[in-house]
């Protein structure tokens, strides 16, 4: 399947956009904005294969001039939030040629937009040949044209002829509405259509009115604004997307057909990738790693693993099905042979012939049992493979968790080491500062104090190191004595297991050694505590 892409955007004044700048960028031309006096020059933009303007029948021919067209659009769209133009961006499948792409997009524009009354200004871009990102930009007008080639209204005000329920901030309200399928008020036929109007009501439920000079009292009626066309209908998005897929598929073989629906709507068990864009590809081209590209790589890996598991399941299912079919065929043949002796014994008086058939039946039964045994073995092997696969996945997950915990522990130890080094450096600096105080005010004395302080620090470090080694050797000797005592106790236990007196002596000896070891360790701690 080829790549499918279609996006829809609206450019409006509220977003600070300009129809002239959009048209100049997409066509690669130099256009002057009469409204602001700014010239947009994109004549040096590369990758623009061609551009073209397509007009409906009721559009003036002067709008073939791109600058004239979009300056008139900006002139007629005076509201601060006015919609200036709509853009349809489509991507071409790589399997199509340039001639096919131009013909395809032209027919697509005529069918869906120009025939509806829109003016289309489109451009074909292929900025990174060969076939890296071929696409087309289609700019469409949002305001229709009248029969006399004038810009028409986007909406018109009509009298409401019905009520409808809408939900506003979680509250259901009834508001006036217009339904074209119901009878409506016609100002040219007031006598017969006056009853199809809905009055405006005040807080007392009475119809509102206004006093007009020289005309007396005028009743007020509910009015609503309705669009003059269905160009902004959200249902058009699905129609335009499906139409683009249909036009492209006319130039593609069955293997490369595209579909506008999502994988979920198509019933495909596959995780979709996200849109990468030019910026992400530029980051990768510069030798860096783009987050969006990395996400897509991970998605493709998961899809590959999912497809491999599906293929394995299909192979297992096929093997089981073939084995079941073979067993069924053998079982059918077996039942057919076992029925012959009962049918022939009464007709044929030869006991030898019946015995032969009985022997054949026994052989068939043995073969049938072996077949069932092989089927059970196959099922067991499949079950064992499934268990091994699940255990491998669990092992990988446990390994990932262990790696993560190890990395966290290493980070904690590194932070603890850095903290210890900082504390040591602070103690050294404080010691140097104390040693550096010169109470006599002479530089030579201060230098001697600093040298003495450094020698003291070195001596303290050497003393600390030797003290630590002494403590370790002392504890090791105590451990050796304790192990010797335990060995003697074990020997005594093997010699006189049932002697209560020896057992009491052995427990007393262990308590004495434990007390002696605790006392020695406590004595060593009191002696060497400040260094530790």
Number of C-alpha atoms within 10 A of each C-alpha: 12 14 13 18 17 18 12 13 11 15 19 19 17 12 12 9 15 19 23 26 21 17 26 21 17 21 25 23 18 17 23 18 18 16 12 8 8 12 14 18 15 17 14 10 13 12 15 19 16 14 18 14 17 19 19 17 15 15 21 14 12 9 16 16 10 18 19 16 21 27 18 14 19 21 11 14 16 12 11 11 13 16 22 26 25 19 19 18 17 20 19 28 24 17 14 16 12 15 8 15 23 19 11 19 23 15 14 19 22 18 13 16 19 18 13 14 22 25 29 24 24 25 24 25 22 19 16 11 9 9 14 10 18 22 20 25 22 24 26 22 21 21 23 21 21 13 11 10 13 12 15 15 13 15 13 11 11 17 21 22 22 17 13 11 11 12 9 8 6 7 7 10 10 10 13 17 20 20 13 8 6 9 14 19 19 15 10 8 9 11 10 10 14 13 12 17 20 20 19 16 14 10 7 7 8 10 14 15 15 10 10 9 7 6 7 8 11 11 11 15 15 18 18 15 14 15 13 14 15 11 18 11 9 9 10 13 15 11 12 20 20 16 16 25 19 16 17 21 19 12 17 17 11 10 8 15 18 22 20 20 14 11 13 11 8 10 9 9 11 16 14 13 14 11 11 15 11 9 11 17 15 13 14 14 11 8 8 11 14 16 13 16 19 14 14 17 13 12 17 16 12 14 16 13 12 15 14 12 12 12 12 12 14 12 12 15 12 12 13 16 12 12 17 15 12 13 17 13 11 17 17 11 13 19 13 11 15 17 12 14 17 10 10 13 13 9 8 11 10 11 9 9 13 17 12 12 16 16 11 15 20 14 13 19 17 12 15 17 12 12 18 15 12 13 16 12 12 16 14 12 12 15 12 12 12 13 12 12 12 12 12 12 12 12 12 12 12 12 12 12 12 12 12 12 12 12 12 12 12 12 12 12 12 12 12 12 12 12 12 12 12 12 12 12 12 12 13 15 12 12 16 19 12 13 19 18 14 16 8 9 9 9 10 11 15 17 15 14 18 20 15 15 19 16 12 15 16 12 12 13 13 12 13 16 13 12 18 15 12 14 15 12 12 15 16 12 12 19 13 12 14 16 12 12 16 15 12 13 19 14 12 15 15 10 11 13 12 10 11 10 9 16 16 11 12 19 12 12 15 16 12 12 16 14 12 13 17 13 12 15 16 13 12 16 14 10 11 15 11 8 13 9
